[in-house]
Amino acid sequence: MTGLLSYLVFFLIQALIYALVALGLNLQWGYTGLFNIGVAGFFLVGSYTFAVLSGPAYATHLGGFGLPVAVGILGAMAMAGLIALVVGIPTLRLREDYLAIATIGIAEVLRLVALNARGLTGGSRGAQSIPRPFQGLELGNVASNLVFLVLVAALVVLVYLALETMVRSPWGRVLKAIREDEQAASSLGKDPFRFRLQSFVLGCAIMGLGGALNASFVGFVAPTDFLPILTFEIWAMLIVGGSGNNRGALLGSVLVWAFWTGTGSIAQSLLPSGLQVKGGALQVILIGAVLLLILMIRPRGLIGEERTVSREAELGGDGRT
Amino acid sequence: MAMLEVNGISKSFGGLQATTDLSFKVEPGEIVSVIGPNGAGKTTLFNLITGVYRPDQGDIRFEGQSIVGLKPNQIVDRGIARTFQNLRLFTNLSVLDNVLIPQHHRLRSTWWSAVLRTPGYRRREQQMHDLALEKLSFFGPRLMSFRLHQPVYVLSYANRRRTEMARAMATGAKMLLLDEPSAGMNPKETVEITDIIRRMRDEGGYTILLVEHKMNLVGEISDRVVVLDYGQKIAEGAYQDVVDDPKVIEAYLGKRAQDEADSEAAAGGQA
C-alpha cells in the first residue's frame, strides 16, 4: 500500500513537472500560434542552469555556487528566457515556419553542447547530486517526495492562475488576434513581432522552470534526458489535452504521462525477455496511435479551446441576421 | 490642409504596373469613392496607403506628414484604419473581442498589469468595453445583446462586414478606408449600410475613402469619385460628371461599345 502511494507521489511529481512545460508550450502554440519544436532545448537550459547555480562543487566542471534553490530556479527561468530571446529576435519577424526550423535546430545544438562542453556541463556523465529544496531538514525519502510534490503542485497552481489571468487580459486577446490573422492584427495597430517575442520568451522561461524542478527532483542531469522525444511527449500532452486551454494542458500532461508509464510497465511484464529492449519503440507507436485517434475523434483535444458563445445564443437565439 | 494627400505614387509587381503616377487628395470630413473595373488597382491603392506595400515612387502624406515606409501598425497609430475586401476578422473570437482588440494600442496593456489587476487595468477594461459598444451601436441592434458574445464564425456575411467596420472605428482612427463595405449585402442591407456610412461621417466625424462596385451606393454618398483603370487615374470629380465621362464609360464597357455609340450618334445626326 505504501509502495503504491509512494509511487503515486512519484508519478504525480513527474506529471506536474511536464504539466508546467506543457503550460509554457500552450502559451506559445495554443494562444499565439508559435510552432516551437525545441521544447527539450529550453528544458535542458533550465536543468543545467539550476545544476550549476544550486549544485555542489564539481571536480571536473562548472558549479559550486551553492546558491539557494529558489535562486537557482529563478536563474534557470531567466537563462531559458534569455536563450529564447536570442533565438526569437531573428526568427519571430519571419514566417512561422522559420521558428520551427530554428527551434528544432537550437534544441539539438544545445544538447550537443551539453554533451561536449565538459567543463560546463560534465559532458556525457552529466551533473550529479543536484539538491532538492529543504534538503537541510534531512527528511526521509517518502517525506521528501511529499514535500516536493506540494512544492511542484503549488508552482503549477501559481503558473496556471497567472497564465489564465494573462490570456484573458487585453494582452492575451492580442495574442489570439495574432494567431488568428497576423495581417489584420497589424492593420489594427499591433506589432505582431513584439507580442510574439513576449509570448515566446515567457513560455520558454516556464519550460526552464520545469527543467529546473526536474533536475532538482531527479538529482541528476545528462544530455540523454533531452532527446527530441521529450519535445514530442510534451506536444502529445498538449494536443491530447487541448491546445488553447490551460486546463487542457494540465489534463493532457497527467493522462499522457500515465499512458506513457503505464504502457512502459505493461510492455515490461508482457514482452518476452528477448524483446524487452524494444518496449520503448512500442510505447512511441502507441502514443502515436493515441494522437491519431484524438485528432480524428476530438481534433481540438479532450477539452479544447473554450467557446465564447454566450448562453443566450446556445439556448437558441434566433438565426436571423 | 488635405487630410490625405497621394502624390504621384507608382507600384509595380515584377512586370505588372499596378499603380502609375497616381495623385489625389481627400479633405477632412469628405467621403471619397474609388471606383474602376476589376483589376484597376483599387485594393493595391489601399495596401499602399496602409503600409502593406511600399510605393516604388511618390509620396503619401497624412495630415501633412509622410507615411511612406511606416509599418501597418504605425500607420494605424497615425490615424488611418481599414477594412478588407475579403474580411480579415478574428473568426474564432467573439464580436466583442474583435472590437476590443484594436483599442489596446492606445490604452497600454501589459501582461503584468493584468496579473496584478491594477486599478488602472480595471478602469481601462471598462473604458474599452464602453467604446466597443459605442462603435457597435452604429449598426443598431444587429450586433448587440447576445451577438456580442458570439464567435464571428457564426455570423452572416453582412454582419461580419459590420463587425469589421466597427473594429476599424475602434482603433481610434480619424480616417477609414472601407474596401467594398456592401459586398455580399442584399439591396435592402445596401441601403442601410449607405446610411450608416453617411452617419459615420456626420456623427462619428470620420473621413472616409471607400472602394465600391455598387454604383447606387457610390452615387448616393460620395462627395467626389476617383476612377482608376489599369492603375491610372482616368477621371475625378462629382459622381454625375464622372459617370458621363467617355473615358470612364470606355473603361467599363470597352472601346467598341463606345465607337458604336459614337457612330450611331453620327448616323442619327445625319438622318
Contacts between the chains, C-beta under 8 A, distances in Angstrom:
chain1	res1	chain2	res2	distance
A	162	B	115	5.3
A	165	B	114	5.5
A	165	B	115	5.2
A	165	B	117	7.3
A	166	B	111	4.8
A	166	B	114	5.5
A	166	B	115	6.0
A	168	B	114	7.6
A	169	B	109	6.6
A	169	B	111	6.7
A	169	B	113	7.8
A	169	B	114	3.0
A	169	B	115	7.9
A	169	B	121	7.5
A	170	B	100	7.0
A	170	B	101	7.8
A	170	B	103	7.9
A	170	B	104	4.6
A	170	B	107	7.6
A	170	B	109	3.5
A	170	B	114	7.1
A	170	B	124	7.7
A	170	B	125	7.2
A	170	B	128	7.2
A	171	B	104	7.7
A	171	B	109	5.1
A	171	B	110	6.5
A	171	B	111	4.4
A	171	B	114	5.8
A	172	B	111	7.8
A	172	B	114	7.6
A	173	B	93	7.3
A	173	B	97	5.6
A	173	B	100	6.1
A	173	B	101	5.2
A	173	B	104	7.3
A	174	B	101	6.2
A	174	B	104	5.8
A	174	B	109	7.3
A	176	B	90	6.7
A	176	B	92	7.5
A	176	B	93	5.9
A	176	B	97	7.6
A	177	B	90	5.1
A	177	B	93	7.1
A	177	B	101	4.8
A	180	B	90	3.9
A	180	B	91	6.6
A	180	B	92	6.0
A	180	B	93	6.6
A	181	B	88	5.0
A	181	B	89	7.5
A	181	B	90	6.1
A	183	B	52	7.3
A	183	B	72	7.6
A	183	B	88	6.2
A	184	B	84	7.2
A	184	B	88	3.7
A	184	B	89	7.0
A	184	B	90	6.9
A	185	B	90	7.9
A	185	B	101	7.4
A	186	B	71	7.0
A	186	B	72	4.4
A	186	B	73	4.8
A	187	B	50	6.3
A	187	B	52	7.9
A	187	B	72	5.3
A	187	B	73	7.8
A	187	B	76	6.6
A	187	B	81	7.3
A	187	B	82	5.8
A	187	B	84	7.6
A	187	B	88	7.3
A	188	B	73	7.7
A	188	B	76	6.1
A	188	B	81	7.2
A	188	B	101	6.2
A	188	B	102	3.9
A	188	B	105	7.5
A	188	B	167	6.8
A	188	B	168	7.9
A	188	B	171	5.6
A	189	B	73	4.9
A	189	B	76	3.6
A	189	B	77	5.7
A	189	B	102	6.3
A	189	B	105	3.8
A	189	B	106	7.9
A	189	B	171	5.7
A	190	B	73	5.6
A	190	B	101	7.6
A	190	B	104	7.5
A	190	B	105	6.4
A	191	B	71	7.2
A	191	B	73	5.0
A	198	B	111	6.9
A	202	B	111	7.4
A	305	B	92	7.4
A	307	B	151	6.8
A	308	B	93	6.7
A	308	B	94	4.2
A	308	B	97	7.0
A	308	B	149	5.9
A	308	B	150	7.6
A	308	B	151	5.4
A	309	B	149	6.7
A	309	B	150	5.8
A	309	B	151	6.3
A	309	B	154	7.4
A	310	B	146	5.3
A	310	B	148	7.3
A	310	B	149	3.4
A	310	B	150	6.6
A	312	B	145	7.4
A	312	B	146	3.9
A	312	B	149	7.9
A	313	B	146	4.9
A	313	B	147	7.8
A	313	B	149	6.8
A	313	B	150	5.2
A	313	B	154	7.6
A	317	B	146	4.7
A	317	B	147	8.0
A	321	B	142	7.3
A	321	B	155	7.3
A	321	B	156	3.6
A	321	B	158	5.9
A	321	B	159	5.3
